[in-house]
Amino acid sequence: MKRSALACVVLAVVFLAVALFSYFYESSSTGLLPVITYPLRHYTVVFAIIGAVLASCGISIQKRRENR
């Protein structure tokens, strides 16, 4: 596997793991009220899109290399 394709796939896995973490991360108490909030949830879509783009770039680089 070409190094650039491998780097893209590894970064894609990292970004998708960060997206999963940001979706499920919760902050429990704000002040005196026991309120559960999800402060990182709005970053989930951004991280997932970046991970999908990196995965598709890595796959296309690898397929282009195999076709030569």
Backbone as numpy.savetxt, mean C-alpha at the origin, in Angstrom:
# Nx Ny Nz CAx CAy CAz Cx Cy Cz
14.55 -12.52 -12.11 13.70 -11.35 -12.11 14.60 -10.11 -12.11
14.25 -9.15 -12.92 15.02 -7.92 -13.01 14.90 -7.13 -11.69
15.96 -6.43 -11.34 15.97 -5.72 -10.06 14.90 -4.65 -9.97
14.65 -3.95 -11.07 13.62 -2.90 -11.02 12.23 -3.51 -10.86
11.99 -4.65 -11.49 10.70 -5.33 -11.32 10.55 -5.84 -9.90
11.62 -6.39 -9.36 11.57 -6.87 -7.97 11.35 -5.72 -7.00
12.01 -4.59 -7.24 11.83 -3.42 -6.36 10.40 -2.92 -6.43
9.80 -2.90 -7.62 8.42 -2.46 -7.75 7.46 -3.39 -7.01
7.68 -4.68 -7.12 6.79 -5.64 -6.46 6.94 -5.56 -4.95
8.17 -5.42 -4.46 8.39 -5.31 -3.01 7.76 -4.02 -2.47
7.95 -2.92 -3.18 7.32 -1.66 -2.75 5.80 -1.74 -2.81
5.27 -2.47 -3.79 3.82 -2.64 -3.88 3.29 -3.39 -2.66
4.00 -4.43 -2.25 3.59 -5.19 -1.06 3.65 -4.30 0.18
4.69 -3.49 0.28 4.83 -2.59 1.43 3.69 -1.58 1.46
3.39 -0.97 0.31 2.32 0.03 0.27 0.95 -0.60 0.55
0.72 -1.82 0.07 -0.55 -2.47 0.37 -0.67 -2.86 1.84
0.45 -3.22 2.46 0.44 -3.50 3.90 0.18 -2.22 4.70
0.76 -1.11 4.27 0.52 0.17 4.94 -0.93 0.59 4.76
-1.51 0.33 3.60 -2.93 0.64 3.37 -3.82 -0.18 4.29
-3.48 -1.44 4.47 -4.25 -2.29 5.38 -4.13 -1.81 6.82
-2.91 -1.44 7.22 -2.70 -0.91 8.56 -3.47 0.39 8.77
-3.42 1.28 7.78 -4.09 2.57 7.96 -5.60 2.43 7.97
-6.12 1.37 7.36 -7.57 1.16 7.40 -8.02 0.69 8.78
-7.25 -0.18 9.41 -7.68 -0.75 10.68 -7.15 -0.02 11.91
-6.27 0.97 11.75 -5.71 1.68 12.90 -6.81 2.50 13.56
-6.89 2.43 14.88 -7.88 3.21 15.60 -7.23 3.91 16.79
-7.75 5.08 17.08 -7.30 5.84 18.23 -8.45 5.86 19.22
-8.20 5.44 20.44 -9.33 5.19 21.33 -9.84 6.40 22.10
-9.12 7.17 22.76 -9.73 8.18 23.61 -9.26 9.58 23.23
-10.20 10.49 23.12 -9.87 11.89 22.89 -10.50 12.70 24.02
-9.70 13.11 24.95 -10.21 13.88 26.08 -10.88 13.00 27.11
-12.01 13.44 27.63 -12.71 12.71 28.67 -13.74 11.72 28.11
-14.09 11.85 26.85 -15.09 10.95 26.27 -14.42 9.73 25.64
-14.95 8.55 25.89 -14.38 7.34 25.26 -14.86 7.20 23.81
-14.18 7.86 22.91 -14.56 7.88 21.51 -13.52 7.12 20.69
-13.97 6.26 19.80 -13.06 5.55 18.91 -13.05 6.27 17.56
-11.88 6.66 17.12 -11.76 7.32 15.82 -10.77 6.55 14.94
-10.86 6.78 13.66 -9.96 6.17 12.69 -9.23 7.29 11.95
-8.13 7.81 12.51 -7.51 9.01 11.93 -6.76 8.77 10.63
-6.37 7.54 10.32 -5.59 7.28 9.11 -6.42 6.68 7.98
-7.71 6.54 8.17 -8.52 5.83 7.20 -8.60 6.55 5.85
-8.49 7.87 5.83 -8.58 8.59 4.55 -7.31 8.43 3.71
-6.24 7.89 4.26 -5.02 7.61 3.49 -5.05 6.23 2.83
-6.01 5.40 3.17 -6.05 4.02 2.71 -6.14 3.94 1.19
-7.01 4.72 0.60 -7.21 4.64 -0.85 -5.94 5.08 -1.58
-5.28 6.11 -1.08 -4.05 6.60 -1.71 -2.97 5.53 -1.68
-2.76 4.91 -0.53 -1.74 3.87 -0.42 -2.09 2.65 -1.29
-3.37 2.29 -1.35 -3.77 1.14 -2.17 -3.57 1.42 -3.65
-3.85 2.63 -4.09 -3.65 2.99 -5.50 -2.17 2.97 -5.85
-1.34 3.53 -4.97 0.10 3.52 -5.22 0.62 2.09 -5.27
0.15 1.22 -4.38 0.56 -0.18 -4.39 0.12 -0.89 -5.65
-1.08 -0.62 -6.13 -1.56 -1.26 -7.36 -0.77 -0.79 -8.57
-0.45 0.50 -8.62 0.34 1.03 -9.74 1.75 0.43 -9.73
2.35 0.34 -8.55 3.68 -0.27 -8.47 3.66 -1.74 -8.86
2.62 -2.46 -8.44 2.52 -3.87 -8.81 2.36 -4.03 -10.32
1.53 -3.20 -10.93 1.35 -3.30 -12.37 2.62 -2.91 -13.12
3.37 -1.93 -12.61 4.66 -1.57 -13.23 5.65 -2.73 -13.14
5.73 -3.35 -11.98 6.64 -4.48 -11.82 6.28 -5.65 -12.71
4.99 -5.94 -12.83 4.55 -7.03 -13.69 4.84 -6.73 -15.15
4.58 -5.48 -15.56 4.82 -5.13 -16.96 6.31 -5.14 -17.29
7.15 -4.71 -16.37 8.60 -4.76 -16.60 9.06 -6.21 -16.74
8.54 -7.08 -15.90 8.93 -8.49 -15.97 8.42 -9.15 -17.26
7.20 -8.86 -17.65 6.66 -9.45 -18.88 7.40 -8.94 -20.10
7.76 -7.66 -20.11 8.51 -7.09 -21.23 9.88 -7.76 -21.34
10.47 -8.09 -20.20 11.77 -8.77 -20.20 11.66 -10.19 -20.73
10.56 -10.87 -20.37 10.38 -12.26 -20.82 10.09 -12.33 -22.31
9.47 -11.31 -22.88 9.11 -11.34 -24.31 10.30 -11.08 -25.21
11.37 -10.59 -24.69 12.55 -10.29 -25.53 13.30 -11.52 -25.90
